[in-house]
């Protein structure tokens, strides 16, 4: 039954020689002709795996040596809450070939630096005149410190040569001031806006109960952007943008929304409201935030996301649920829609135990009776393994119709995984300390646990990144940022109680905010945000 399985640290430990490899069905980071890796979306791929399985330069030996350390840092105006992105081998007009480091900040600036030297290549500022970022005094929500601007991880489309990013702005003067979200599409090589960009994000959701208008003033765009690609290769890709609410304020106004835009034309292609019906107290809620993780896409083109506290009736509204949509985000009653909601949904709502506080993760094809699985986890501390082909729905009174459930501590973060040379699948997650969980034929088994606590005053957990080089022994490393005190850690993926490297990142300036900094490992370097910019590590 849900929440009843205690975390037991028994079973065989993960062998230290077990490392990741690229297996059929894995949607890993793009590798260019030069052998360099792109990280063009949150956590490397649309599965949200968190696994770069093409890292040939870094391993458990040299990262633990004196030859590895801080190389340089770049300063940003504001904090980069999204994961840093890497676009390798980009031709810059009149400046030749560069690997780009791309990051946006809560002050509405988007930066492109040379990823190897820190040289500024271009910078976009989406404010000016009577257009500013959104100050805390206006939003009242301190989730991201002193202001809101670019809060989610952008996405890079190499075919289009474009960066897609959502910026929140406050516009006008006096009583006419209004908040806007805009989707920008800028040239990867120059930062210049494409024709027709940006577009103002507006929406109306029509359902049996009437029409609901999207109100930017009460919504919060924290989840990473997803570039959805049609699985058959036909049609245009679309940019999927999800929203929650400002600190759960105004629950009688805000909803969970996911909106889609054509990546080629920026025309709106879909509008989905997760919680159109009010509960008995007149609230909607249903925020999609997932601690900065984003909606995921599988190899069949289905889109998955997790929802926080909100109205649930299993008919029109799906708070505290994991949802599976057809790629076109058709109506919830349309063909292909499925969901999973824990039987504790109403207790979870009452206790503010968001199912959707953690990011979801999809897995490539697995051996055994359950080839298509996924994991969700939330504030209630339950890791839930689901069959993506039969999501499970809602079972009043329980037990949940899930493959497996395991109590591992409440999380405000996303997990990561890798597969070893024998095809064994391991999940890394933090509900305080980091644990390694083996997934095998519909089961969850803890095989290892770390010693360091990754937590914060307002929530547990940090989001790890895994790097390895195929099945090469001693190459698998877990990279993770501790919140208090702020610092980067490298752990041996085969024995996560072993710290290979650690580095203090200074003081975090916003003690009440809720950051989840996610390291990016690419081409022999590690990129991680801190309170003043991005710090780059590598071999000296």
C-alpha positions as CSV (number, residue, x, y, z in Angstrom):
1,X,0.0,0.0,0.0
2,X,1.1,3.6,-0.7
3,X,3.5,5.0,1.8
4,X,3.8,1.7,3.9
5,X,7.1,0.4,2.6
6,X,10.1,1.7,4.6
7,X,13.4,2.4,2.9
8,X,15.5,-0.7,3.7
9,X,19.2,-0.5,3.0
10,X,19.7,-4.1,2.3
11,X,20.6,-6.2,-0.8
12,X,23.7,-6.4,-2.8
13,X,25.6,-3.2,-3.3
14,X,25.9,-1.8,-6.8
15,X,29.3,-3.0,-8.1
16,X,31.8,-0.1,-8.4
17,X,32.7,-1.3,-11.9
18,X,29.1,-1.0,-13.1
19,X,28.9,1.9,-15.5
20,X,26.4,3.4,-18.0
21,X,26.2,2.5,-21.7
22,X,24.0,3.7,-24.5
23,X,21.3,1.1,-25.1
24,X,18.6,0.8,-27.8
25,X,15.7,3.1,-27.0
26,X,17.8,5.6,-25.0
27,X,17.3,9.2,-26.0
28,X,20.6,10.4,-24.8
29,X,22.4,13.7,-25.4
30,X,23.1,14.5,-29.0
31,X,26.6,13.7,-30.2
32,X,28.0,15.9,-33.0
33,X,30.3,14.8,-35.9
34,X,33.2,16.3,-33.8
35,X,32.4,13.9,-31.0
36,X,31.2,16.7,-28.8
37,X,28.0,16.5,-26.8
38,X,25.0,18.9,-26.9
39,X,22.8,19.4,-23.9
40,X,19.9,21.1,-25.6
41,X,17.2,20.4,-23.1
42,X,16.7,19.9,-19.4
43,X,18.4,16.7,-18.1
44,X,19.8,15.9,-21.6
45,X,16.8,14.4,-23.3
46,X,13.0,14.2,-23.5
47,X,13.0,11.2,-21.1
48,X,14.5,13.6,-18.5
49,X,17.1,10.9,-17.8
50,X,19.8,13.2,-16.4
51,X,22.4,10.9,-18.0
52,X,25.2,11.9,-20.3
53,X,26.5,8.6,-21.5
54,X,29.1,10.0,-23.9
55,X,31.5,11.7,-21.4
56,X,34.9,10.4,-22.4
57,X,37.2,12.9,-20.5
58,X,36.0,12.6,-16.9
59,X,36.2,9.5,-14.7
60,X,36.3,8.5,-11.1
61,X,40.1,8.6,-11.0
62,X,40.9,12.0,-12.5
63,X,38.0,13.8,-10.9
64,X,39.3,12.6,-7.5
65,X,42.8,13.9,-8.4
66,X,44.4,17.3,-8.0
67,X,44.2,17.7,-11.7
68,X,40.4,18.4,-11.5
69,X,39.0,21.6,-10.1
70,X,37.5,25.0,-10.8
71,X,38.5,26.5,-14.2
72,X,36.6,29.8,-14.4
73,X,33.3,31.4,-13.8
74,X,31.0,33.8,-15.6
75,X,29.0,36.5,-13.9
76,X,25.3,36.9,-14.7
77,X,22.8,39.6,-13.8
78,X,20.4,37.6,-11.7
79,X,20.3,33.9,-10.9
80,X,20.2,31.1,-13.4
81,X,17.5,28.8,-12.0
82,X,17.3,26.7,-15.2
83,X,19.9,24.0,-16.0
84,X,22.8,25.4,-18.1
85,X,22.6,24.3,-21.8
86,X,25.4,23.4,-24.1
87,X,25.4,23.7,-27.9
88,X,28.7,22.5,-29.4
89,X,30.3,23.6,-32.7
90,X,28.1,26.7,-33.4
91,X,29.4,29.0,-36.2
92,X,29.3,32.6,-34.9
93,X,29.3,35.2,-37.7
94,X,32.8,36.8,-38.1
95,X,34.0,34.8,-35.1
96,X,34.2,31.2,-36.1
97,X,33.3,28.0,-34.3
98,X,32.3,28.1,-30.6
99,X,30.8,25.7,-28.1
100,X,28.1,27.8,-26.4
101,X,27.0,27.8,-22.8
102,X,23.4,29.2,-22.6
103,X,21.6,30.3,-19.5
104,X,18.7,32.6,-18.6
105,X,18.3,34.5,-15.3
106,X,15.5,35.8,-13.1
107,X,16.3,39.3,-14.3
108,X,15.2,38.4,-17.8
109,X,18.6,38.1,-19.4
110,X,19.6,35.3,-21.7
111,X,23.4,34.7,-22.1
112,X,25.5,32.8,-24.6
113,X,29.1,32.3,-23.4
114,X,32.0,30.4,-25.0
115,X,31.7,27.2,-22.9
116,X,35.5,26.7,-22.9
117,X,36.8,30.2,-22.1
118,X,33.9,32.1,-20.6
119,X,34.0,34.8,-23.4
120,X,30.6,36.5,-23.8
121,X,29.3,35.7,-27.3
122,X,25.9,37.5,-27.1
123,X,23.4,38.6,-24.5
124,X,19.7,39.4,-24.7
125,X,17.9,41.6,-22.3
126,X,14.1,41.3,-22.5
127,X,13.5,44.4,-20.4
128,X,13.8,48.1,-21.0
129,X,11.7,51.3,-20.7
130,X,8.5,50.4,-18.9
131,X,9.2,46.7,-19.2
132,X,10.9,45.1,-16.2
133,X,11.3,41.8,-14.5
134,X,8.6,41.0,-11.9
135,X,9.7,42.1,-8.5
136,X,8.9,40.3,-5.3
137,X,6.8,43.4,-4.2
138,X,4.4,42.6,-7.1
139,X,4.3,38.8,-7.1
140,X,4.5,38.4,-3.3
141,X,6.1,35.0,-3.9
142,X,9.7,34.4,-2.8
143,X,10.2,31.1,-4.5
144,X,13.0,32.6,-6.6
145,X,14.4,35.3,-4.3
146,X,14.0,39.0,-5.3
147,X,12.4,38.8,-8.8
148,X,10.9,36.6,-11.5
149,X,12.0,36.7,-15.1
150,X,13.4,33.6,-16.9
151,X,12.8,30.8,-14.4
152,X,12.6,27.7,-16.5
153,X,15.2,25.9,-18.5
154,X,15.1,26.9,-22.2
155,X,15.4,24.5,-25.1
156,X,17.7,24.6,-28.1
157,X,16.7,23.4,-31.6
158,X,19.9,22.7,-33.6
159,X,18.0,22.1,-36.9
160,X,16.3,25.5,-36.6
161,X,19.4,27.2,-35.1
162,X,17.1,28.6,-32.4
163,X,16.8,29.0,-28.6
164,X,13.3,29.0,-27.2
165,X,12.8,30.7,-23.8
166,X,9.9,32.0,-21.7
167,X,10.4,35.4,-19.9
168,X,8.0,36.9,-17.3
169,X,7.8,40.7,-17.5
170,X,6.0,43.6,-15.7
171,X,4.8,46.2,-18.2
172,X,3.2,49.6,-18.1
173,X,3.1,52.2,-15.4
174,X,0.9,53.0,-12.3
175,X,-2.3,51.1,-12.1
176,X,-1.9,49.9,-15.7
177,X,1.0,47.7,-14.9
178,X,0.4,44.1,-16.0
179,X,2.4,40.9,-16.0
180,X,3.1,39.1,-19.2
181,X,4.7,35.8,-20.2
182,X,6.3,35.8,-23.7
183,X,7.8,33.0,-25.7
184,X,10.9,34.1,-27.4
185,X,12.7,32.4,-30.3
186,X,16.2,33.8,-30.9
187,X,19.0,32.8,-33.2
188,X,21.4,30.4,-31.6
189,X,24.4,32.1,-33.2
190,X,23.5,35.7,-32.5
191,X,20.7,36.0,-30.0
192,X,18.6,38.1,-32.5
193,X,14.9,37.5,-32.4
194,X,13.4,35.5,-35.3
195,X,10.6,37.3,-37.3
196,X,7.4,37.0,-35.4
197,X,9.1,36.6,-32.0
198,X,8.2,37.0,-29.2
199,X,4.6,36.0,-28.8
200,X,2.5,37.0,-25.8
201,X,1.2,33.9,-24.0
202,X,-2.5,34.0,-23.7
203,X,-5.1,31.2,-23.6
204,X,-8.7,30.3,-23.2
205,X,-9.8,26.9,-22.1
206,X,-13.3,25.8,-23.1
207,X,-15.0,23.0,-21.3
208,X,-18.4,21.8,-20.2
209,X,-18.4,24.3,-17.3
210,X,-17.7,27.3,-19.5
211,X,-14.6,29.2,-20.5
212,X,-11.5,29.9,-18.4
213,X,-9.0,32.6,-19.3
214,X,-5.3,32.3,-18.6
215,X,-4.2,35.0,-16.1
216,X,-0.5,35.6,-16.1
217,X,-0.7,37.6,-12.8
218,X,-1.5,34.4,-10.9
219,X,0.6,31.8,-12.8
220,X,4.2,30.7,-12.4
221,X,6.3,29.3,-15.2
222,X,8.9,27.1,-13.5
223,X,9.0,23.8,-15.4
224,X,11.6,23.3,-18.1
225,X,10.4,23.7,-21.7
226,X,9.7,20.6,-23.8
227,X,10.3,20.6,-27.5
228,X,7.9,17.8,-28.6
229,X,8.8,16.0,-31.8
230,X,6.2,14.1,-33.8
231,X,7.3,10.4,-33.5
232,X,6.7,9.7,-37.2
233,X,8.8,12.7,-38.3
234,X,5.8,14.3,-39.9
235,X,4.6,17.8,-39.0
236,X,6.3,20.5,-37.0
237,X,7.7,20.1,-33.5
238,X,6.0,22.1,-30.7
239,X,7.2,23.9,-27.6
240,X,5.2,22.8,-24.5
241,X,5.0,25.3,-21.7
242,X,3.6,24.3,-18.2
243,X,2.5,26.6,-15.4
244,X,1.8,26.4,-11.7
245,X,0.8,29.2,-9.3
246,X,2.6,31.9,-7.3
247,X,3.4,30.2,-4.0
248,X,0.0,28.6,-3.9
249,X,-1.5,32.1,-3.5
250,X,-4.9,32.7,-5.1
251,X,-6.0,29.1,-5.3
252,X,-9.4,30.2,-6.3
253,X,-7.9,31.8,-9.4
254,X,-4.8,29.9,-10.6
255,X,-4.8,26.5,-12.4
256,X,-2.3,24.0,-13.8
257,X,-1.9,24.9,-17.5
258,X,0.1,23.4,-20.3
259,X,0.2,25.3,-23.6
260,X,1.8,24.3,-26.9
261,X,3.2,26.4,-29.7
262,X,4.4,25.5,-33.2
263,X,8.2,25.7,-33.1
264,X,8.3,27.0,-36.7
265,X,5.5,29.6,-36.6
266,X,5.0,30.3,-32.9
267,X,1.3,29.8,-33.4
268,X,-0.5,28.3,-30.4
269,X,-1.5,24.7,-31.2
270,X,-3.0,23.4,-27.9
271,X,-4.4,24.6,-24.6
272,X,-4.9,22.2,-21.6
273,X,-6.2,23.2,-18.2
274,X,-5.5,20.5,-15.6
275,X,-8.0,21.7,-13.0
276,X,-11.0,23.5,-14.5
277,X,-13.4,22.4,-11.8
278,X,-13.5,24.0,-8.3
279,X,-13.4,22.0,-5.1
280,X,-15.8,22.5,-2.2
281,X,-13.8,25.5,-0.9
282,X,-13.9,27.2,-4.3
283,X,-10.2,26.4,-5.2
284,X,-8.6,25.0,-8.3
285,X,-4.8,24.8,-7.6
286,X,-3.2,21.9,-9.7
287,X,0.1,23.6,-10.3
288,X,2.7,22.0,-12.6
289,X,6.1,22.8,-11.2
290,X,8.1,19.6,-10.6
291,X,11.0,21.5,-8.9
292,X,12.1,22.9,-12.3
293,X,12.0,19.6,-14.2
294,X,9.8,19.5,-17.3
295,X,7.2,17.5,-19.1
296,X,8.6,14.4,-20.8
297,X,8.1,12.7,-24.1
298,X,8.5,9.0,-24.9
299,X,9.4,7.3,-28.1
300,X,5.7,7.1,-29.1
301,X,5.2,10.8,-28.8
302,X,3.1,10.8,-25.6
303,X,3.7,13.7,-23.1
304,X,3.9,13.1,-19.4
305,X,3.8,15.5,-16.5
306,X,3.1,15.6,-12.7
307,X,0.6,17.8,-11.0
308,X,0.7,19.3,-7.4
309,X,-2.1,19.9,-5.0
310,X,-5.4,20.6,-6.7
311,X,-9.0,19.6,-7.5
312,X,-9.4,15.9,-8.4
313,X,-12.5,14.2,-9.7
314,X,-11.0,11.8,-12.3
315,X,-13.3,13.3,-15.0
316,X,-12.2,16.9,-15.7
317,X,-9.7,17.8,-13.0
318,X,-6.5,15.9,-12.1
319,X,-4.7,17.5,-9.1
320,X,-2.1,15.2,-7.3
321,X,-1.7,13.1,-10.4
322,X,0.6,12.0,-13.2
323,X,-0.9,12.6,-16.6
324,X,-0.2,11.0,-20.0
325,X,-1.4,13.0,-23.0
326,X,-1.3,12.3,-26.7
327,X,1.4,14.5,-28.2
328,X,-1.1,17.0,-29.5
329,X,-2.3,17.6,-25.9
330,X,-5.9,16.7,-26.9
331,X,-8.7,17.0,-24.4
332,X,-8.6,14.8,-21.4
333,X,-11.4,12.6,-22.7
334,X,-9.5,12.1,-26.0
335,X,-8.0,8.9,-27.2
336,X,-4.7,8.0,-25.5
337,X,-5.1,10.0,-22.3
338,X,-4.3,8.1,-19.1
339,X,-3.5,9.1,-15.5
340,X,-2.4,7.9,-12.2
341,X,-3.6,9.3,-8.9
342,X,-2.6,7.9,-5.5
343,X,-5.5,6.7,-3.3
344,X,-4.3,9.2,-0.7
345,X,-5.1,12.1,-2.9
346,X,-7.4,13.9,-0.5
347,X,-5.2,13.4,2.5
348,X,-2.2,14.6,0.4
349,X,-4.1,17.7,-0.6
350,X,-5.0,18.5,3.0
351,X,-1.4,18.0,4.2
352,X,0.2,19.9,1.2
353,X,1.9,16.7,0.1
354,X,2.2,17.5,-3.6
355,X,2.6,14.5,-5.8
356,X,4.0,16.9,-8.3
357,X,6.8,18.4,-6.2
358,X,9.3,16.1,-7.9
359,X,10.3,15.6,-11.5
360,X,9.2,12.5,-13.4
361,X,11.5,10.3,-15.3
362,X,10.8,7.9,-18.2
363,X,13.0,4.9,-19.0
364,X,14.1,3.3,-22.3
365,X,12.8,-0.2,-23.0
366,X,13.3,-2.5,-20.0
367,X,13.7,-6.3,-19.9
368,X,11.0,-8.4,-18.5
369,X,7.2,-8.1,-18.4
370,X,7.1,-4.3,-18.2
371,X,9.2,-2.7,-21.0
372,X,7.7,0.8,-20.7
373,X,8.0,2.2,-17.1
374,X,8.4,5.6,-15.4
375,X,9.0,6.9,-11.9
376,X,7.3,9.7,-10.0
377,X,8.0,11.0,-6.5
378,X,6.8,13.8,-4.3
379,X,6.6,15.5,-0.9
380,X,5.0,12.3,0.6
381,X,8.3,10.6,0.0
382,X,6.9,7.7,-2.1
383,X,8.8,6.6,-5.2
384,X,6.2,5.2,-7.5
385,X,7.0,2.9,-10.4
386,X,4.3,3.0,-13.1
387,X,3.6,1.0,-16.3
388,X,3.3,3.7,-19.0
389,X,1.1,1.5,-21.0
390,X,-1.4,1.1,-18.1
391,X,-1.0,4.1,-15.9
392,X,-3.3,2.8,-13.2
393,X,-6.0,5.5,-12.8
394,X,-7.4,6.0,-9.3
395,X,-8.4,3.3,-6.8
396,X,-10.6,4.7,-3.9
397,X,-9.4,3.3,-0.6
398,X,-6.3,1.7,-2.3
399,X,-4.1,0.0,-2.8
400,X,-2.7,2.0,-5.7
401,X,-2.6,0.3,-9.1
402,X,1.1,0.8,-9.4
403,X,3.9,-1.6,-10.2
404,X,5.9,-0.7,-7.0
405,X,6.0,1.9,-4.3
406,X,8.9,2.7,-2.0
407,X,9.2,5.3,0.9
408,X,12.5,7.2,0.4
409,X,11.8,10.7,1.9
410,X,10.0,13.7,0.6
411,X,11.6,15.4,-2.5
412,X,11.6,18.8,-4.1
413,X,13.9,17.6,-6.9
414,X,14.1,15.2,-9.9
415,X,15.9,11.9,-10.2
416,X,18.4,10.6,-12.7
417,X,19.3,7.1,-14.0
418,X,21.9,5.1,-15.8
419,X,22.1,1.5,-17.1
420,X,25.2,-0.7,-16.6
421,X,26.9,-2.9,-19.1
422,X,24.6,-5.8,-18.2
423,X,21.5,-3.7,-18.9
424,X,20.7,-3.2,-15.2
425,X,18.8,0.0,-14.5
426,X,19.5,2.3,-11.5
427,X,17.7,5.3,-10.3
428,X,19.4,8.0,-8.2
429,X,17.2,10.2,-6.0
430,X,17.4,12.3,-2.9
431,X,14.9,12.6,-0.1
432,X,17.7,14.0,2.2
433,X,20.5,11.6,1.5
434,X,21.0,10.2,-2.0
435,X,20.0,6.6,-2.7
436,X,20.5,4.2,-5.5
437,X,17.5,2.1,-6.4
438,X,17.6,-0.8,-8.8
439,X,14.6,-1.2,-11.2
440,X,14.0,-4.7,-12.4
441,X,10.8,-6.2,-13.9
442,X,8.4,-3.9,-12.1
443,X,10.2,-3.8,-8.7
444,X,12.1,-1.2,-6.8
445,X,15.1,-2.2,-4.5
446,X,17.4,0.1,-2.7
447,X,21.0,-1.1,-3.1
448,X,23.1,1.9,-1.9
449,X,22.9,5.1,0.1
450,X,25.0,8.2,0.5
451,X,26.2,10.0,3.6
452,X,25.6,13.6,2.7
453,X,22.3,15.3,3.4
454,X,21.0,17.2,0.4
455,X,18.3,19.3,1.9
456,X,17.0,22.8,2.7
457,X,14.8,24.5,5.3
458,X,11.8,24.3,3.0
459,X,12.4,20.9,1.4
460,X,14.6,17.9,0.8
461,X,16.6,16.8,-2.1
462,X,18.7,18.1,-5.0
463,X,18.6,17.0,-8.6
464,X,21.6,14.8,-9.7
465,X,23.3,14.5,-13.1
466,X,25.0,11.3,-14.2
467,X,28.0,11.2,-16.5
468,X,29.8,8.1,-17.9
469,X,31.4,6.8,-21.0
470,X,29.5,3.9,-22.3
471,X,30.4,0.7,-20.3
472,X,33.9,1.8,-19.4
473,X,34.8,0.8,-15.9
474,X,35.2,3.6,-13.4
475,X,33.6,6.3,-15.6
476,X,30.2,6.7,-13.9
477,X,29.9,9.8,-11.7
478,X,26.9,11.4,-9.9
479,X,27.1,15.2,-9.8
480,X,24.9,17.0,-7.4
481,X,24.6,20.4,-5.7
482,X,24.0,20.7,-1.9
483,X,21.8,23.6,-0.9
484,X,22.9,24.3,2.6
485,X,25.8,25.1,2.5
486,X,25.9,25.6,-1.3
487,X,28.4,23.3,-2.9
488,X,29.1,20.9,-5.8
489,X,29.7,17.2,-5.1
490,X,31.0,14.4,-7.3
491,X,30.1,11.0,-6.0
492,X,31.2,7.5,-7.3
493,X,28.0,6.2,-9.0
494,X,29.1,2.6,-8.0
495,X,29.5,3.6,-4.4
496,X,27.7,6.9,-3.7
497,X,28.9,7.1,-0.1
498,X,32.3,7.9,-1.7
499,X,32.9,11.6,-2.4
500,X,35.3,12.1,-5.3
501,X,35.3,15.8,-5.3
502,X,33.6,18.7,-3.5
503,X,33.7,22.5,-3.9
504,X,32.0,25.3,-1.9
505,X,29.9,27.6,-4.1
506,X,29.6,30.4,-1.6
507,X,26.6,31.7,0.3
508,X,23.1,31.4,-1.0
509,X,21.6,34.9,-0.7
510,X,17.9,34.0,-0.7
511,X,17.2,31.7,2.3
512,X,13.5,31.4,1.7
513,X,13.6,30.7,-2.0
514,X,13.3,27.3,-3.6
515,X,16.2,26.7,-6.1
516,X,17.1,23.4,-7.5
517,X,20.5,23.9,-9.3
518,X,21.2,21.1,-11.8
519,X,24.8,20.5,-12.9
520,X,25.5,20.0,-16.6
521,X,28.4,17.7,-17.7
522,X,29.5,18.0,-21.3
523,X,32.8,17.6,-23.2
524,X,35.0,17.3,-20.1
525,X,33.6,20.2,-18.2
526,X,31.0,20.6,-15.4
527,X,28.7,23.7,-15.4
528,X,26.8,24.7,-12.3
529,X,25.0,27.9,-11.2
530,X,25.5,29.7,-8.0
531,X,24.1,32.9,-6.6
532,X,26.1,35.2,-8.9
533,X,26.7,33.2,-12.1
534,X,27.9,29.9,-13.5
535,X,31.1,28.1,-12.3
536,X,32.9,25.9,-14.7
537,X,35.0,22.9,-13.6
538,X,37.3,20.6,-15.5
539,X,40.8,19.1,-15.8
540,X,43.7,21.5,-15.4
